Amino acid sequence: MFGCGVYGFITRKNMIAILISLELMLNAVDINFAVFNRYLFPGQFEGMIFTIFAIAIAAAETALAIAIIVNIYRVAKNIDIRDLNKMKF
């Protein structure tokens, strides 16, 4: 799952698709936290609590990224990565 996210992050040129790929990578890491906690320390919940905290941070990051993408779309009328050089000037 993490590999699919990395592949999508590298190959996509649309900002929304890149954001989705980034979220896929973050969710793969969260699943690993939960699974390793379950098998290494079955009676403890530190990994689960850390996973919930990471999901909350990822949700805030996604909301901020979507707000930035909406503002870029308002100015450039496009969310393609190649056209972001217009924003420099």
Residue pairs with C-beta under 8 A, 6 or more apart in sequence:
1 24
1 27
1 28
1 31
2 24
2 25
2 28
2 29
4 21
4 24
5 21
5 22
5 23
5 24
5 25
5 28
6 21
6 25
7 21
8 17
8 18
8 20
8 21
8 24
9 18
9 21
9 22
9 25
12 18
12 21
13 80
13 81
13 82
14 79
14 80
14 81
15 69
15 72
15 79
15 80
15 81
16 69
16 79
18 81
19 62
19 65
19 66
19 69
23 58
23 62
26 54
26 58
27 58
29 54
30 51
30 54
30 55
30 58
33 47
33 48
33 50
33 51
33 54
34 47
34 48
34 51
36 47
37 44
37 45
37 46
37 47
37 48
37 50
37 51
38 47
41 47
69 79
72 79
72 84
72 87
73 79
75 87
76 83
76 84
76 86
76 87
